[in-house]
Amino acid sequence: MTKSPRLRRAGQVVLGLALTLIVAGCASNAPQDTLKPEGKYARQIDNLFKPVFLIAVVVFILVEGLVLFSVLKYRRRSDDLDEPADFPEQIHGSTKLEIGWTILPAVVLGLVAIVTIPVIFTLNSHPKGSMDITVTGQKYWWAYDYPTQPDVGITKAITTANELHIPAGKTVYLSLKSKDVIHSFWAPRLNGKRDVVPGRVHTWLLQADKPGVYSGQCAEFCGTSHANMRLKVVAHDPASWDKWVATMEAPLTKPTSGLAAEGYTLFQQKGCSGCHKVDGQWDEVAAGNPSAPNLTKLFTRDCFAGCIYNLDDRNELEAWLRNPQRKAGSLMKIGQLSEDEIDRLYAYLQTLK
């Protein structure tokens, strides 16, 4: 018996979708692979995900297997079309079956809850000796505030943006806030997603096993540039952590001559200081202006504008100064700058390190 064209087309569609899903999951080096945990808390979620997923697969196979078995075994065949349909024995009202398919799912969900609840409590705890950082999400970038913490070498409060720096092996306790809409903080290899809701403080834990750079991003649709609201977690070994802290705590030197000094003056004239703070130089921003990244020690970072552009590439920063709207939805407003003005501003920004 040959297959009908309709059935053949349906099979081709199913096969195409299956192949698309398989290909979409293939990557030789996925920087945001949540299935490759590299931290204590990411591993706890991974160790929970795998058995729960296995249970779900077994249930799926069992249920779908029974459905397919029933469809194939009890389907009405073509040679029966001229005869009245024979309805199978009806089981409605069977107390044993009703109890069975009520208790079995409850038992399965109970087992899942037993292994899930301890992990939930752990991820929402505040471990003794952890390092505290306040994270603020807004359209479309992340701010990080480090309070004074002598036990990790921080003797002066530090504020930075886009890149979260932590010591490798240290438990980090994040207090997450939002200034506008719902965001979601996600560094896949270090922990799962954590929604950040305006008006509330959410907490989350991170820990990196070893030094390295861990990519992440906002995982909750928050507007035009949601996909461009990325982040980077940089985990340091002890020596490079001490160096980073010392660099961040060292005061900036105000430029007094050359293009950098002219750029310093232009930074105010063009309104940049109305939104961007530079500690020790531009400490106040205009009331009512949208909050913007603190540019103190800007050139200690590798990226800017929600971590989508490379700060090591002068062309990227100059292109940004020409048109901040190259990042859709950017709140940065700046008038037309001449190439000479861009050179002066760039010279000043380079001193912020």
C-alpha positions as a Markdown table, in Angstrom:
| # | Residue | x | y | z |
|---|---|---|---|---|
| 1 | Met | 0.0 | 0.0 | 0.0 |
| 2 | Thr | 1.6 | 3.3 | -1.1 |
| 3 | Lys | 1.6 | 6.4 | 1.1 |
| 4 | Ser | -0.7 | 9.2 | 0.3 |
| 5 | Pro | 0.9 | 12.5 | -1.0 |
| 6 | Arg | -0.4 | 14.3 | 2.1 |
| 7 | Leu | 1.2 | 11.8 | 4.5 |
| 8 | Arg | 4.5 | 12.0 | 2.5 |
| 9 | Arg | 4.5 | 15.8 | 2.8 |
| 10 | Ala | 3.8 | 15.6 | 6.5 |
| 11 | Gly | 6.7 | 13.3 | 7.0 |
| 12 | Gln | 9.0 | 15.6 | 5.1 |
| 13 | Val | 7.9 | 18.6 | 7.2 |
| 14 | Val | 8.5 | 16.6 | 10.4 |
| 15 | Leu | 11.9 | 15.5 | 9.2 |
| 16 | Gly | 12.8 | 19.1 | 8.2 |
| 17 | Leu | 11.9 | 20.5 | 11.6 |
| 18 | Ala | 13.8 | 17.7 | 13.4 |
| 19 | Leu | 17.0 | 18.4 | 11.3 |
| 20 | Thr | 16.6 | 22.2 | 11.8 |
| 21 | Leu | 16.5 | 21.7 | 15.6 |
| 22 | Ile | 19.5 | 19.4 | 15.5 |
| 23 | Val | 21.6 | 21.8 | 13.4 |
| 24 | Ala | 20.5 | 24.8 | 15.5 |
| 25 | Gly | 22.0 | 23.1 | 18.6 |
| 26 | Cys | 25.4 | 22.5 | 16.9 |
| 27 | Ala | 28.3 | 24.8 | 17.7 |
| 28 | Ser | 32.0 | 24.1 | 18.0 |
| 29 | Asn | 32.6 | 26.8 | 20.6 |
| 30 | Ala | 29.4 | 28.2 | 22.1 |
| 31 | Pro | 30.3 | 30.9 | 24.6 |
| 32 | Gln | 27.0 | 30.7 | 26.3 |
| 33 | Asp | 26.5 | 27.0 | 26.6 |
| 34 | Thr | 24.5 | 26.4 | 29.7 |
| 35 | Leu | 25.2 | 22.6 | 29.4 |
| 36 | Lys | 28.9 | 23.2 | 30.2 |
| 37 | Pro | 28.9 | 24.6 | 33.8 |
| 38 | Glu | 32.1 | 26.1 | 35.1 |
| 39 | Gly | 31.0 | 27.1 | 38.6 |
| 40 | Lys | 29.6 | 25.5 | 41.7 |
| 41 | Tyr | 26.1 | 26.9 | 41.3 |
| 42 | Ala | 25.9 | 26.3 | 37.6 |
| 43 | Arg | 26.8 | 22.6 | 38.4 |
| 44 | Gln | 24.0 | 22.4 | 41.0 |
| 45 | Ile | 21.5 | 23.4 | 38.3 |
| 46 | Asp | 23.1 | 21.1 | 35.8 |
| 47 | Asn | 23.0 | 18.2 | 38.2 |
| 48 | Leu | 19.3 | 18.9 | 38.8 |
| 49 | Phe | 18.4 | 19.4 | 35.2 |
| 50 | Lys | 19.8 | 16.1 | 33.9 |
| 51 | Pro | 17.8 | 13.7 | 36.1 |
| 52 | Val | 14.6 | 15.8 | 35.8 |
| 53 | Phe | 15.1 | 15.9 | 32.0 |
| 54 | Leu | 15.6 | 12.1 | 32.0 |
| 55 | Ile | 12.3 | 11.7 | 33.9 |
| 56 | Ala | 10.5 | 13.9 | 31.4 |
| 57 | Val | 11.9 | 11.9 | 28.5 |
| 58 | Val | 10.8 | 8.6 | 30.1 |
| 59 | Val | 7.3 | 10.0 | 30.7 |
| 60 | Phe | 7.2 | 11.4 | 27.2 |
| 61 | Ile | 8.2 | 8.1 | 25.6 |
| 62 | Leu | 5.7 | 6.2 | 27.7 |
| 63 | Val | 2.8 | 8.5 | 27.0 |
| 64 | Glu | 3.5 | 9.0 | 23.3 |
| 65 | Gly | 4.2 | 5.3 | 23.0 |
| 66 | Leu | 0.9 | 4.4 | 24.4 |
| 67 | Val | -0.8 | 6.9 | 22.1 |
| 68 | Leu | 0.9 | 5.6 | 19.0 |
| 69 | Phe | 0.2 | 2.0 | 20.0 |
| 70 | Ser | -3.5 | 2.8 | 20.4 |
| 71 | Val | -3.7 | 4.7 | 17.1 |
| 72 | Leu | -2.0 | 2.0 | 15.2 |
| 73 | Lys | -3.6 | -1.1 | 16.8 |
| 74 | Tyr | -7.1 | 0.2 | 17.0 |
| 75 | Arg | -7.3 | 2.4 | 13.9 |
| 76 | Arg | -10.2 | 1.7 | 11.5 |
| 77 | Arg | -8.8 | -0.1 | 8.5 |
| 78 | Ser | -10.0 | 0.4 | 4.9 |
| 79 | Asp | -11.5 | -3.0 | 4.7 |
| 80 | Asp | -13.7 | -2.2 | 7.7 |
| 81 | Leu | -15.2 | 1.0 | 6.2 |
| 82 | Asp | -18.4 | -0.8 | 5.1 |
| 83 | Glu | -19.1 | -2.2 | 8.5 |
| 84 | Pro | -20.4 | -0.4 | 11.6 |
| 85 | Ala | -17.7 | 0.9 | 13.9 |
| 86 | Asp | -16.9 | -1.2 | 17.0 |
| 87 | Phe | -16.3 | 1.1 | 19.9 |
| 88 | Pro | -13.7 | -0.2 | 22.4 |
| 89 | Glu | -14.8 | -1.0 | 26.0 |
| 90 | Gln | -15.3 | 2.3 | 27.8 |
| 91 | Ile | -13.4 | 2.8 | 31.1 |
| 92 | His | -15.0 | 6.0 | 32.3 |
| 93 | Gly | -15.7 | 5.8 | 36.0 |
| 94 | Ser | -13.0 | 3.1 | 36.6 |
| 95 | Thr | -11.9 | 3.9 | 40.2 |
| 96 | Lys | -8.6 | 1.9 | 39.9 |
| 97 | Leu | -7.5 | 3.7 | 36.8 |
| 98 | Glu | -8.6 | 7.1 | 38.0 |
| 99 | Ile | -6.6 | 6.6 | 41.2 |
| 100 | Gly | -3.6 | 5.2 | 39.3 |
| 101 | Trp | -3.2 | 8.1 | 36.8 |
| 102 | Thr | -3.7 | 10.6 | 39.6 |
| 103 | Ile | -1.2 | 9.1 | 42.1 |
| 104 | Leu | 1.6 | 8.3 | 39.6 |
| 105 | Pro | 2.1 | 11.9 | 38.3 |
| 106 | Ala | 1.9 | 13.1 | 41.9 |
| 107 | Val | 4.6 | 10.7 | 43.0 |
| 108 | Val | 6.8 | 11.7 | 40.0 |
| 109 | Leu | 6.3 | 15.5 | 40.8 |
| 110 | Gly | 7.0 | 14.7 | 44.5 |
| 111 | Leu | 10.3 | 13.1 | 43.7 |
| 112 | Val | 11.3 | 16.1 | 41.5 |
| 113 | Ala | 10.3 | 18.5 | 44.3 |
| 114 | Ile | 12.5 | 16.5 | 46.8 |
| 115 | Val | 15.6 | 17.1 | 44.7 |
| 116 | Thr | 14.6 | 20.6 | 43.5 |
| 117 | Ile | 13.7 | 22.4 | 46.8 |
| 118 | Pro | 17.2 | 22.2 | 48.4 |
| 119 | Val | 18.8 | 23.7 | 45.3 |
| 120 | Ile | 16.3 | 26.6 | 45.3 |
| 121 | Phe | 17.1 | 27.3 | 49.0 |
| 122 | Thr | 20.8 | 27.2 | 48.3 |
| 123 | Leu | 20.7 | 29.5 | 45.3 |
| 124 | Asn | 18.7 | 32.0 | 47.4 |
| 125 | Ser | 20.9 | 31.9 | 50.4 |
| 126 | His | 23.6 | 34.4 | 51.5 |
| 127 | Pro | 26.7 | 32.3 | 52.2 |
| 128 | Lys | 29.0 | 33.5 | 55.0 |
| 129 | Gly | 32.1 | 35.1 | 53.6 |
| 130 | Ser | 30.7 | 35.7 | 50.2 |
| 131 | Met | 31.7 | 38.8 | 48.2 |
| 132 | Asp | 28.8 | 41.4 | 47.7 |
| 133 | Ile | 28.1 | 43.2 | 44.5 |
| 134 | Thr | 25.1 | 45.3 | 43.6 |
| 135 | Val | 23.9 | 44.9 | 39.9 |
| 136 | Thr | 21.6 | 47.4 | 38.3 |
| 137 | Gly | 20.0 | 46.7 | 34.9 |
| 138 | Gln | 18.6 | 49.3 | 32.7 |
| 139 | Lys | 18.1 | 49.9 | 29.0 |
| 140 | Tyr | 20.5 | 48.5 | 27.7 |
| 141 | Trp | 23.5 | 47.9 | 29.9 |
| 142 | Trp | 24.5 | 46.6 | 33.4 |
| 143 | Ala | 26.1 | 48.6 | 36.2 |
| 144 | Tyr | 28.1 | 47.0 | 39.0 |
| 145 | Asp | 28.8 | 48.6 | 42.5 |
| 146 | Tyr | 31.3 | 47.0 | 44.8 |
| 147 | Pro | 31.1 | 48.2 | 48.4 |
| 148 | Thr | 34.1 | 48.3 | 50.7 |
| 149 | Gln | 35.2 | 44.8 | 51.5 |
| 150 | Pro | 38.7 | 44.5 | 53.0 |
| 151 | Asp | 38.5 | 40.6 | 53.0 |
| 152 | Val | 38.7 | 40.7 | 49.2 |
| 153 | Gly | 41.1 | 43.7 | 49.1 |
| 154 | Ile | 38.5 | 46.4 | 48.3 |
| 155 | Thr | 39.2 | 49.3 | 50.5 |
| 156 | Lys | 37.3 | 51.9 | 48.4 |
| 157 | Ala | 33.9 | 51.6 | 46.8 |
| 158 | Ile | 34.2 | 50.7 | 43.0 |
| 159 | Thr | 31.7 | 51.4 | 40.3 |
| 160 | Thr | 31.9 | 50.0 | 36.8 |
| 161 | Ala | 29.7 | 48.8 | 33.9 |
| 162 | Asn | 29.2 | 46.0 | 31.4 |
| 163 | Glu | 32.1 | 43.9 | 32.8 |
| 164 | Leu | 31.7 | 42.1 | 36.1 |
| 165 | His | 35.0 | 41.3 | 37.7 |
| 166 | Ile | 35.3 | 38.6 | 40.4 |
| 167 | Pro | 38.0 | 36.5 | 42.0 |
| 168 | Ala | 38.0 | 33.0 | 40.7 |
| 169 | Gly | 36.8 | 30.4 | 43.3 |
| 170 | Lys | 35.1 | 33.0 | 45.4 |
| 171 | Thr | 31.4 | 32.9 | 46.1 |
| 172 | Val | 29.8 | 36.2 | 44.8 |
| 173 | Tyr | 26.5 | 37.4 | 46.2 |
| 174 | Leu | 24.6 | 39.6 | 43.8 |
| 175 | Ser | 21.9 | 42.1 | 44.7 |
| 176 | Leu | 20.0 | 42.8 | 41.5 |
| 177 | Lys | 17.9 | 45.8 | 40.8 |
| 178 | Ser | 16.3 | 47.4 | 37.7 |
| 179 | Lys | 15.8 | 51.1 | 36.9 |
| 180 | Asp | 13.1 | 50.7 | 34.2 |
| 181 | Val | 11.6 | 47.4 | 33.0 |
| 182 | Ile | 12.1 | 43.7 | 33.7 |
| 183 | His | 15.5 | 42.4 | 32.8 |
| 184 | Ser | 17.1 | 39.0 | 33.4 |
| 185 | Phe | 20.7 | 38.5 | 34.4 |
| 186 | Trp | 22.2 | 35.4 | 32.8 |
| 187 | Ala | 25.8 | 34.2 | 32.8 |
| 188 | Pro | 25.0 | 30.6 | 31.5 |
| 189 | Arg | 28.3 | 28.9 | 32.5 |
| 190 | Leu | 28.2 | 30.3 | 36.1 |
| 191 | Asn | 24.5 | 30.1 | 37.0 |
| 192 | Gly | 21.0 | 30.2 | 35.6 |
| 193 | Lys | 18.8 | 33.2 | 34.7 |
| 194 | Arg | 17.6 | 35.6 | 37.4 |
| 195 | Asp | 14.8 | 38.1 | 36.6 |
| 196 | Val | 15.3 | 41.7 | 37.7 |
| 197 | Val | 12.0 | 43.4 | 38.5 |
| 198 | Pro | 11.7 | 47.2 | 39.1 |
| 199 | Gly | 11.0 | 48.1 | 42.7 |
| 200 | Arg | 12.4 | 44.9 | 44.0 |
| 201 | Val | 15.8 | 43.5 | 45.1 |
| 202 | His | 16.6 | 40.0 | 43.8 |
| 203 | Thr | 19.6 | 38.0 | 44.9 |
| 204 | Trp | 21.7 | 35.5 | 43.0 |
| 205 | Leu | 25.0 | 33.6 | 43.5 |
| 206 | Leu | 28.0 | 33.2 | 41.1 |
| 207 | Gln | 31.2 | 31.3 | 41.4 |
| 208 | Ala | 33.8 | 30.6 | 38.7 |
| 209 | Asp | 36.0 | 27.5 | 39.1 |
| 210 | Lys | 39.0 | 29.1 | 37.3 |
| 211 | Pro | 40.1 | 32.4 | 35.8 |
| 212 | Gly | 38.6 | 33.2 | 32.5 |
| 213 | Val | 36.0 | 35.3 | 30.6 |
| 214 | Tyr | 32.4 | 34.2 | 30.8 |
| 215 | Ser | 29.8 | 35.6 | 28.4 |
| 216 | Gly | 26.2 | 36.5 | 29.3 |
| 217 | Gln | 23.3 | 38.7 | 28.4 |
| 218 | Cys | 19.9 | 39.9 | 29.4 |
| 219 | Ala | 17.5 | 37.0 | 29.0 |
| 220 | Glu | 14.2 | 38.9 | 29.3 |
| 221 | Phe | 12.8 | 40.9 | 26.4 |
| 222 | Cys | 13.3 | 44.5 | 27.5 |
| 223 | Gly | 12.9 | 46.6 | 24.4 |
| 224 | Thr | 14.5 | 47.5 | 21.1 |
| 225 | Ser | 18.1 | 46.6 | 22.0 |
| 226 | His | 17.3 | 43.6 | 24.2 |
| 227 | Ala | 19.6 | 41.4 | 22.1 |
| 228 | Asn | 22.4 | 44.0 | 22.5 |
| 229 | Met | 22.2 | 44.0 | 26.3 |
| 230 | Arg | 25.2 | 41.7 | 26.9 |
| 231 | Leu | 27.5 | 41.3 | 29.8 |
| 232 | Lys | 30.9 | 39.8 | 30.5 |
| 233 | Val | 32.1 | 38.1 | 33.8 |
| 234 | Val | 35.9 | 38.2 | 34.2 |
| 235 | Ala | 37.2 | 35.8 | 36.8 |
| 236 | His | 40.7 | 36.6 | 38.1 |
| 237 | Asp | 43.5 | 34.7 | 39.7 |
| 238 | Pro | 44.7 | 36.2 | 43.0 |
| 239 | Ala | 47.5 | 38.3 | 41.4 |
| 240 | Ser | 45.4 | 39.8 | 38.6 |
| 241 | Trp | 42.5 | 40.4 | 41.0 |
| 242 | Asp | 44.8 | 42.4 | 43.3 |
| 243 | Lys | 46.0 | 44.3 | 40.3 |
| 244 | Trp | 42.5 | 45.1 | 39.0 |
| 245 | Val | 41.4 | 46.3 | 42.4 |
| 246 | Ala | 44.5 | 48.5 | 42.8 |
| 247 | Thr | 43.9 | 50.0 | 39.3 |
| 248 | Met | 40.2 | 50.7 | 40.0 |
| 249 | Glu | 41.0 | 52.4 | 43.4 |
| 250 | Ala | 43.9 | 54.5 | 42.1 |
| 251 | Pro | 42.7 | 58.2 | 41.5 |
| 252 | Leu | 42.6 | 59.5 | 38.0 |
| 253 | Thr | 44.9 | 62.2 | 36.8 |
| 254 | Lys | 43.2 | 65.2 | 35.2 |
| 255 | Pro | 44.8 | 66.0 | 31.8 |
| 256 | Thr | 46.3 | 69.5 | 31.7 |
| 257 | Ser | 47.6 | 69.8 | 28.2 |
| 258 | Gly | 47.3 | 68.7 | 24.6 |
| 259 | Leu | 44.3 | 67.0 | 23.0 |
| 260 | Ala | 43.3 | 65.2 | 26.2 |
| 261 | Ala | 42.9 | 68.5 | 28.1 |
| 262 | Glu | 40.9 | 69.9 | 25.2 |
| 263 | Gly | 38.8 | 66.8 | 25.2 |
| 264 | Tyr | 38.2 | 67.2 | 29.0 |
| 265 | Thr | 36.7 | 70.6 | 28.4 |
| 266 | Leu | 34.7 | 69.4 | 25.4 |
| 267 | Phe | 33.3 | 66.5 | 27.6 |
| 268 | Gln | 31.3 | 69.2 | 29.5 |
| 269 | Gln | 30.6 | 71.5 | 26.6 |
| 270 | Lys | 28.9 | 68.6 | 24.6 |
| 271 | Gly | 26.8 | 67.6 | 27.6 |
| 272 | Cys | 28.6 | 64.2 | 28.2 |
| 273 | Ser | 29.2 | 65.1 | 31.9 |
| 274 | Gly | 25.4 | 65.7 | 32.3 |
| 275 | Cys | 24.9 | 61.9 | 32.2 |
| 276 | His | 28.2 | 60.2 | 32.6 |
| 277 | Lys | 30.1 | 60.3 | 35.9 |
| 278 | Val | 33.9 | 60.3 | 36.1 |
| 279 | Asp | 34.9 | 59.9 | 39.7 |
| 280 | Gly | 37.1 | 62.8 | 40.9 |
| 281 | Gln | 36.4 | 64.8 | 37.7 |
| 282 | Trp | 32.7 | 64.8 | 36.9 |
| 283 | Asp | 31.0 | 63.6 | 40.1 |
| 284 | Glu | 27.5 | 65.0 | 39.5 |
| 285 | Val | 25.1 | 64.4 | 36.7 |
| 286 | Ala | 22.2 | 66.7 | 35.7 |
| 287 | Ala | 18.9 | 65.9 | 37.5 |
| 288 | Gly | 16.4 | 64.1 | 35.3 |
| 289 | Asn | 18.9 | 62.9 | 32.8 |
| 290 | Pro | 19.0 | 59.2 | 32.0 |
| 291 | Ser | 21.5 | 57.3 | 34.0 |
| 292 | Ala | 24.5 | 56.4 | 31.9 |
| 293 | Pro | 27.6 | 54.2 | 32.5 |
| 294 | Asn | 30.2 | 55.5 | 34.9 |
| 295 | Leu | 33.2 | 56.1 | 32.7 |
| 296 | Thr | 35.8 | 56.1 | 35.5 |
| 297 | Lys | 38.6 | 53.7 | 34.4 |
| 298 | Leu | 36.8 | 53.2 | 31.1 |
| 299 | Phe | 39.9 | 51.9 | 29.3 |
| 300 | Thr | 40.4 | 49.1 | 31.8 |
| 301 | Arg | 37.4 | 47.5 | 30.1 |
| 302 | Asp | 37.4 | 45.5 | 26.9 |
| 303 | Cys | 33.9 | 46.5 | 25.7 |
| 304 | Phe | 31.3 | 49.2 | 25.8 |
| 305 | Ala | 27.7 | 50.0 | 24.9 |
| 306 | Gly | 26.2 | 46.9 | 26.5 |
| 307 | Cys | 29.4 | 44.9 | 25.7 |
| 308 | Ile | 28.6 | 44.8 | 22.0 |
| 309 | Tyr | 31.5 | 46.9 | 20.8 |
| 310 | Asn | 35.3 | 46.3 | 21.3 |
| 311 | Leu | 36.9 | 49.1 | 23.2 |
| 312 | Asp | 40.3 | 48.1 | 22.0 |
| 313 | Asp | 39.3 | 49.2 | 18.5 |
| 314 | Arg | 39.5 | 53.0 | 18.1 |
| 315 | Asn | 37.3 | 52.9 | 15.1 |
| 316 | Glu | 34.4 | 51.4 | 17.1 |
| 317 | Leu | 34.5 | 54.1 | 19.7 |
| 318 | Glu | 34.8 | 56.9 | 17.1 |
| 319 | Ala | 31.9 | 55.4 | 15.2 |
| 320 | Trp | 29.9 | 55.4 | 18.4 |
| 321 | Leu | 30.6 | 59.1 | 19.0 |
| 322 | Arg | 29.5 | 59.9 | 15.5 |
| 323 | Asn | 26.2 | 58.0 | 15.9 |
| 324 | Pro | 25.2 | 56.4 | 19.3 |
| 325 | Gln | 22.0 | 55.2 | 17.6 |
| 326 | Arg | 24.0 | 52.5 | 15.8 |
| 327 | Lys | 22.9 | 50.6 | 18.9 |
| 328 | Ala | 19.1 | 50.7 | 18.4 |
| 329 | Gly | 17.2 | 52.3 | 21.3 |
| 330 | Ser | 20.3 | 54.0 | 22.8 |
| 331 | Leu | 19.3 | 56.8 | 25.2 |
| 332 | Met | 22.6 | 58.7 | 24.5 |
| 333 | Lys | 21.9 | 61.9 | 22.7 |
| 334 | Ile | 24.8 | 63.9 | 21.3 |
| 335 | Gly | 24.9 | 66.5 | 18.6 |
| 336 | Gln | 26.9 | 66.3 | 15.4 |
| 337 | Leu | 30.6 | 66.2 | 16.2 |
| 338 | Ser | 33.4 | 67.2 | 13.9 |
| 339 | Glu | 36.3 | 64.8 | 13.3 |
| 340 | Asp | 38.5 | 67.1 | 15.3 |
| 341 | Glu | 36.1 | 67.1 | 18.2 |
| 342 | Ile | 36.0 | 63.3 | 18.1 |
| 343 | Asp | 39.8 | 63.2 | 18.2 |
| 344 | Arg | 39.8 | 65.4 | 21.3 |
| 345 | Leu | 37.2 | 63.4 | 23.1 |
| 346 | Tyr | 38.9 | 60.2 | 22.3 |
| 347 | Ala | 42.2 | 61.6 | 23.6 |
| 348 | Tyr | 40.5 | 62.4 | 26.9 |
| 349 | Leu | 38.6 | 59.1 | 27.2 |
| 350 | Gln | 41.9 | 57.3 | 26.8 |
| 351 | Thr | 43.2 | 58.9 | 30.0 |
| 352 | Leu | 40.4 | 57.1 | 32.0 |
| 353 | Lys | 42.5 | 54.1 | 32.9 |
